[in-house]
């Protein structure tokens, strides 16, 4: 058993209670989408970022803004457009004159990225140079302007949205840059009952007040609690088998991987599988991580890290199909070991 010095039960119950309250508060505004909300919360409790992909009108933006209200954090929305410049996000230096000494000096004016939660709306609609500025800040958690580093506030999360249709005039994120996001979350259509509730709520004079549940220091404390959740060796082996088997032309790769994939997942995926599984276990009321927790978070972690080839596309095989087969193969392999 690794990570044996886990958190105490009182702190685990605190995180579970926070999860229940978050669902309750966000549910005042957002109908359904419980799995999407849970994946967003897992990313936040893991101190990571998430990419939401779905057609327009599925309340992606509303969900992120409502989540920010429930978290009692500073929130900024950046609408990405083709003419957006890196300095429009990070900030810039301006010349200011001292009213007493009449001397002039550069002063840094922070951009909208200096907030706790950033909604990068339609990130694929801005050129690569601007995307790179955001992604660098996500990774380094600081902005460098004029040779001076400016630390971003803590906690800091980027929740980006991407429209999968209307690809003309867009700049899709390369696979290497998508890897900076822990989760690739698919936002799907609502069920019939959910759509009925959306129609009734959205066309009425209804206005919900979202109460804050967590603040910044509490979130940072909960992030440490997640990292202290114990993980058994066989769970590490299962997560490792998933990623190693995803790499084509290697000794661990099964035949279907060699047939359908061009590239597999790297070590960052392995770490994220364990870290996200820890958060998932806690939100489910468990004090330890099981292989089922790894399975539960595998799709959003791997779907943007595996590259299917033309053979898979011609056979109608999606990335999600490959991941599901990988999970079965990895479970079989670890059980046989």
SULURMO-V868326 format. One record per residue. N is the residue number from 1. RES is the residue in one small letter. SS is DSSP state (2 for helix, 1 for strand, 0 for the rest). D_FIRST is the distance of its C-alpha to the first C-alpha in Angstrom with 1 decimal. Layout:
# SULURMO-V868326
n:N res:RES ss:SS d_first:D_FIRST
n:N res:RES ss:SS d_first:D_FIRST
This chain:
# SULURMO-V868326
n:1 res:x ss:0 d_first:0.0
n:2 res:x ss:1 d_first:3.8
n:3 res:x ss:0 d_first:6.9
n:4 res:x ss:0 d_first:6.3
n:5 res:x ss:0 d_first:10.1
n:6 res:x ss:0 d_first:11.0
n:7 res:x ss:0 d_first:14.7
n:8 res:x ss:0 d_first:16.8
n:9 res:x ss:2 d_first:18.2
n:10 res:x ss:2 d_first:21.7
n:11 res:x ss:2 d_first:20.8
n:12 res:x ss:2 d_first:19.1
n:13 res:x ss:2 d_first:22.2
n:14 res:x ss:2 d_first:24.3
n:15 res:x ss:2 d_first:22.9
n:16 res:x ss:2 d_first:23.4
n:17 res:x ss:2 d_first:26.9
n:18 res:x ss:2 d_first:27.7
n:19 res:x ss:2 d_first:26.8
n:20 res:x ss:2 d_first:29.1
n:21 res:x ss:2 d_first:31.9
n:22 res:x ss:2 d_first:31.6
n:23 res:x ss:2 d_first:32.2
n:24 res:x ss:2 d_first:35.0
n:25 res:x ss:2 d_first:36.8
n:26 res:x ss:2 d_first:36.5
n:27 res:x ss:0 d_first:37.6
n:28 res:x ss:0 d_first:40.9
n:29 res:x ss:0 d_first:41.9
n:30 res:x ss:0 d_first:39.8
n:31 res:x ss:0 d_first:40.2
n:32 res:x ss:0 d_first:37.2
n:33 res:x ss:0 d_first:34.9
n:34 res:x ss:2 d_first:31.9
n:35 res:x ss:2 d_first:29.4
n:36 res:x ss:2 d_first:31.0
n:37 res:x ss:2 d_first:30.6
n:38 res:x ss:2 d_first:26.9
n:39 res:x ss:2 d_first:26.3
n:40 res:x ss:2 d_first:28.4
n:41 res:x ss:2 d_first:26.5
n:42 res:x ss:2 d_first:23.1
n:43 res:x ss:2 d_first:24.6
n:44 res:x ss:2 d_first:26.0
n:45 res:x ss:2 d_first:22.8
n:46 res:x ss:0 d_first:21.1
n:47 res:x ss:0 d_first:24.2
n:48 res:x ss:0 d_first:25.4
n:49 res:x ss:0 d_first:28.6
n:50 res:x ss:1 d_first:29.7
n:51 res:x ss:1 d_first:32.7
n:52 res:x ss:1 d_first:34.5
n:53 res:x ss:1 d_first:36.8
n:54 res:x ss:0 d_first:39.4
n:55 res:x ss:0 d_first:43.2
n:56 res:x ss:0 d_first:45.3
n:57 res:x ss:0 d_first:45.7
n:58 res:x ss:0 d_first:42.2
n:59 res:x ss:0 d_first:41.7
n:60 res:x ss:2 d_first:39.2
n:61 res:x ss:2 d_first:40.9
n:62 res:x ss:2 d_first:41.5
n:63 res:x ss:2 d_first:37.8
n:64 res:x ss:2 d_first:36.8
n:65 res:x ss:2 d_first:39.6
n:66 res:x ss:2 d_first:38.8
n:67 res:x ss:2 d_first:35.2
n:68 res:x ss:2 d_first:36.4
n:69 res:x ss:2 d_first:38.6
n:70 res:x ss:2 d_first:35.8
n:71 res:x ss:2 d_first:33.7
n:72 res:x ss:0 d_first:36.7
n:73 res:x ss:0 d_first:36.3
n:74 res:x ss:0 d_first:39.0
n:75 res:x ss:1 d_first:39.6
n:76 res:x ss:1 d_first:41.7
n:77 res:x ss:1 d_first:42.7
n:78 res:x ss:1 d_first:43.7
n:79 res:x ss:1 d_first:45.9
n:80 res:x ss:0 d_first:45.6
n:81 res:x ss:0 d_first:49.0
n:82 res:x ss:0 d_first:50.4
n:83 res:x ss:0 d_first:52.2
n:84 res:x ss:0 d_first:49.3
n:85 res:x ss:0 d_first:48.9
n:86 res:x ss:2 d_first:45.8
n:87 res:x ss:2 d_first:47.6
n:88 res:x ss:2 d_first:48.0
n:89 res:x ss:2 d_first:44.2
n:90 res:x ss:2 d_first:43.3
n:91 res:x ss:1 d_first:46.6
n:92 res:x ss:1 d_first:49.4
n:93 res:x ss:1 d_first:51.5
n:94 res:x ss:1 d_first:55.0
n:95 res:x ss:1 d_first:57.9
n:96 res:x ss:1 d_first:58.7
n:97 res:x ss:1 d_first:61.7
n:98 res:x ss:0 d_first:61.6
n:99 res:x ss:0 d_first:64.4
n:100 res:x ss:0 d_first:65.4
n:101 res:x ss:0 d_first:65.2
n:102 res:x ss:0 d_first:65.8
n:103 res:x ss:0 d_first:63.3
n:104 res:x ss:1 d_first:61.1
n:105 res:x ss:1 d_first:57.4
n:106 res:x ss:1 d_first:54.6
n:107 res:x ss:1 d_first:52.3
n:108 res:x ss:1 d_first:49.1
n:109 res:x ss:1 d_first:49.2
n:110 res:x ss:1 d_first:45.7
n:111 res:x ss:0 d_first:45.3
n:112 res:x ss:0 d_first:43.6
n:113 res:x ss:0 d_first:40.2
n:114 res:x ss:0 d_first:40.0
n:115 res:x ss:0 d_first:38.5
n:116 res:x ss:0 d_first:35.2
n:117 res:x ss:1 d_first:35.2
n:118 res:x ss:1 d_first:37.2
n:119 res:x ss:1 d_first:38.5
n:120 res:x ss:1 d_first:39.4
n:121 res:x ss:1 d_first:41.8
n:122 res:x ss:0 d_first:42.6
n:123 res:x ss:2 d_first:41.0
n:124 res:x ss:2 d_first:42.4
n:125 res:x ss:2 d_first:46.0
n:126 res:x ss:0 d_first:46.0
n:127 res:x ss:0 d_first:46.5
n:128 res:x ss:2 d_first:43.7
n:129 res:x ss:2 d_first:44.7
n:130 res:x ss:2 d_first:44.0
n:131 res:x ss:2 d_first:40.8
n:132 res:x ss:2 d_first:39.6
n:133 res:x ss:2 d_first:40.5
n:134 res:x ss:2 d_first:38.3
n:135 res:x ss:2 d_first:35.4
n:136 res:x ss:2 d_first:35.6
n:137 res:x ss:2 d_first:35.6
n:138 res:x ss:2 d_first:32.5
n:139 res:x ss:2 d_first:30.6
n:140 res:x ss:2 d_first:32.1
n:141 res:x ss:0 d_first:32.6
n:142 res:x ss:1 d_first:36.0
n:143 res:x ss:1 d_first:39.5
n:144 res:x ss:1 d_first:41.7
n:145 res:x ss:1 d_first:45.4
n:146 res:x ss:0 d_first:48.1
n:147 res:x ss:0 d_first:45.6
n:148 res:x ss:1 d_first:44.0
n:149 res:x ss:1 d_first:40.5
n:150 res:x ss:1 d_first:40.2
n:151 res:x ss:1 d_first:36.8
n:152 res:x ss:0 d_first:36.1
n:153 res:x ss:0 d_first:35.3
n:154 res:x ss:0 d_first:31.8
n:155 res:x ss:0 d_first:30.3
n:156 res:x ss:0 d_first:31.6
n:157 res:x ss:1 d_first:31.2
n:158 res:x ss:1 d_first:33.3
n:159 res:x ss:1 d_first:33.7
n:160 res:x ss:1 d_first:36.1
n:161 res:x ss:1 d_first:38.1
n:162 res:x ss:1 d_first:39.7
n:163 res:x ss:0 d_first:42.5
n:164 res:x ss:0 d_first:42.1
n:165 res:x ss:0 d_first:45.9
n:166 res:x ss:0 d_first:48.9
n:167 res:x ss:0 d_first:47.4
n:168 res:x ss:0 d_first:50.9
n:169 res:x ss:0 d_first:51.0
n:170 res:x ss:0 d_first:47.2
n:171 res:x ss:0 d_first:44.8
n:172 res:x ss:0 d_first:41.5
n:173 res:x ss:0 d_first:38.5
n:174 res:x ss:0 d_first:37.5
n:175 res:x ss:2 d_first:34.1
n:176 res:x ss:2 d_first:33.0
n:177 res:x ss:2 d_first:33.8
n:178 res:x ss:2 d_first:32.3
n:179 res:x ss:0 d_first:29.0
n:180 res:x ss:0 d_first:29.2
n:181 res:x ss:0 d_first:28.6
n:182 res:x ss:0 d_first:25.2
n:183 res:x ss:1 d_first:26.8
n:184 res:x ss:1 d_first:29.9
n:185 res:x ss:1 d_first:30.9
n:186 res:x ss:1 d_first:33.7
n:187 res:x ss:0 d_first:35.9
n:188 res:x ss:0 d_first:37.8
n:189 res:x ss:0 d_first:40.9
n:190 res:x ss:0 d_first:40.9
n:191 res:x ss:0 d_first:41.5
n:192 res:x ss:2 d_first:45.1
n:193 res:x ss:2 d_first:44.4
n:194 res:x ss:2 d_first:42.6
n:195 res:x ss:2 d_first:45.6
n:196 res:x ss:2 d_first:48.0
n:197 res:x ss:2 d_first:46.3
n:198 res:x ss:2 d_first:46.3
n:199 res:x ss:2 d_first:50.0
n:200 res:x ss:2 d_first:50.9
n:201 res:x ss:2 d_first:49.0
n:202 res:x ss:2 d_first:49.9
n:203 res:x ss:0 d_first:53.6
n:204 res:x ss:0 d_first:54.0
n:205 res:x ss:0 d_first:54.5
n:206 res:x ss:0 d_first:51.0
n:207 res:x ss:0 d_first:49.2
n:208 res:x ss:0 d_first:45.8
n:209 res:x ss:0 d_first:44.7
n:210 res:x ss:0 d_first:41.0
n:211 res:x ss:0 d_first:39.7
n:212 res:x ss:0 d_first:37.1
n:213 res:x ss:0 d_first:33.7
n:214 res:x ss:0 d_first:31.7
n:215 res:x ss:0 d_first:32.9
n:216 res:x ss:2 d_first:31.6
n:217 res:x ss:2 d_first:30.0
n:218 res:x ss:2 d_first:28.2
n:219 res:x ss:2 d_first:26.9
n:220 res:x ss:2 d_first:25.6
n:221 res:x ss:2 d_first:23.8
n:222 res:x ss:2 d_first:22.2
n:223 res:x ss:2 d_first:21.1
n:224 res:x ss:2 d_first:19.1
n:225 res:x ss:2 d_first:17.6
n:226 res:x ss:2 d_first:16.4
n:227 res:x ss:2 d_first:14.7
n:228 res:x ss:0 d_first:12.7
n:229 res:x ss:0 d_first:11.2
n:230 res:x ss:1 d_first:7.4
n:231 res:x ss:1 d_first:6.4
n:232 res:x ss:0 d_first:4.4
n:233 res:x ss:2 d_first:5.6
n:234 res:x ss:2 d_first:8.7
n:235 res:x ss:2 d_first:9.6
n:236 res:x ss:2 d_first:9.8
n:237 res:x ss:2 d_first:11.8
n:238 res:x ss:2 d_first:14.0
n:239 res:x ss:2 d_first:14.9
n:240 res:x ss:2 d_first:15.6
n:241 res:x ss:2 d_first:17.7
n:242 res:x ss:2 d_first:19.7
n:243 res:x ss:2 d_first:20.9
n:244 res:x ss:2 d_first:21.5
n:245 res:x ss:2 d_first:23.5
n:246 res:x ss:0 d_first:25.5
n:247 res:x ss:0 d_first:27.2
n:248 res:x ss:0 d_first:30.5
n:249 res:x ss:0 d_first:31.9
n:250 res:x ss:0 d_first:28.6
n:251 res:x ss:0 d_first:27.3
n:252 res:x ss:0 d_first:24.6
n:253 res:x ss:0 d_first:27.1
n:254 res:x ss:0 d_first:28.5
n:255 res:x ss:2 d_first:32.3
n:256 res:x ss:2 d_first:32.5
n:257 res:x ss:2 d_first:30.7
n:258 res:x ss:2 d_first:33.3
n:259 res:x ss:2 d_first:36.0
n:260 res:x ss:2 d_first:35.2
n:261 res:x ss:1 d_first:33.4
n:262 res:x ss:1 d_first:34.7
n:263 res:x ss:1 d_first:31.7
n:264 res:x ss:0 d_first:28.0
n:265 res:x ss:0 d_first:25.2
n:266 res:x ss:0 d_first:24.1
n:267 res:x ss:2 d_first:20.9
n:268 res:x ss:2 d_first:21.7
n:269 res:x ss:2 d_first:21.2
n:270 res:x ss:2 d_first:17.7
n:271 res:x ss:2 d_first:16.8
n:272 res:x ss:2 d_first:18.8
n:273 res:x ss:2 d_first:17.2
n:274 res:x ss:2 d_first:13.8
n:275 res:x ss:2 d_first:15.7
n:276 res:x ss:2 d_first:18.1
n:277 res:x ss:2 d_first:15.6
n:278 res:x ss:2 d_first:14.1
n:279 res:x ss:2 d_first:17.8
n:280 res:x ss:2 d_first:18.7
n:281 res:x ss:2 d_first:16.1
n:282 res:x ss:2 d_first:17.5
n:283 res:x ss:2 d_first:21.0
n:284 res:x ss:0 d_first:20.5
n:285 res:x ss:0 d_first:19.6
n:286 res:x ss:0 d_first:15.9
n:287 res:x ss:0 d_first:13.4
n:288 res:x ss:1 d_first:10.4
n:289 res:x ss:1 d_first:10.8
n:290 res:x ss:0 d_first:12.1
n:291 res:x ss:2 d_first:13.8
n:292 res:x ss:2 d_first:17.0
n:293 res:x ss:2 d_first:16.4
n:294 res:x ss:2 d_first:16.3
n:295 res:x ss:2 d_first:19.4
n:296 res:x ss:2 d_first:21.1
n:297 res:x ss:2 d_first:21.2
n:298 res:x ss:2 d_first:21.8
n:299 res:x ss:2 d_first:25.6
n:300 res:x ss:2 d_first:26.4
n:301 res:x ss:2 d_first:24.1
n:302 res:x ss:2 d_first:25.4
n:303 res:x ss:0 d_first:29.0
n:304 res:x ss:0 d_first:30.4
n:305 res:x ss:0 d_first:28.5
n:306 res:x ss:0 d_first:29.8
n:307 res:x ss:1 d_first:33.5
n:308 res:x ss:1 d_first:35.3
n:309 res:x ss:0 d_first:38.4
n:310 res:x ss:2 d_first:41.9
n:311 res:x ss:2 d_first:41.1
n:312 res:x ss:2 d_first:38.6
n:313 res:x ss:2 d_first:41.0
n:314 res:x ss:2 d_first:43.9
n:315 res:x ss:0 d_first:41.8
n:316 res:x ss:0 d_first:41.0
n:317 res:x ss:0 d_first:37.3
n:318 res:x ss:0 d_first:35.5
n:319 res:x ss:2 d_first:32.3
n:320 res:x ss:2 d_first:30.8
n:321 res:x ss:2 d_first:31.8
n:322 res:x ss:2 d_first:30.1
n:323 res:x ss:2 d_first:26.8
n:324 res:x ss:2 d_first:26.9
n:325 res:x ss:2 d_first:27.5
n:326 res:x ss:2 d_first:24.7
n:327 res:x ss:2 d_first:22.2
n:328 res:x ss:2 d_first:23.6
n:329 res:x ss:2 d_first:23.6
n:330 res:x ss:2 d_first:20.0
n:331 res:x ss:2 d_first:18.8
n:332 res:x ss:2 d_first:21.1
n:333 res:x ss:2 d_first:19.9
n:334 res:x ss:2 d_first:16.2
n:335 res:x ss:2 d_first:17.2
n:336 res:x ss:2 d_first:19.5
n:337 res:x ss:0 d_first:17.1
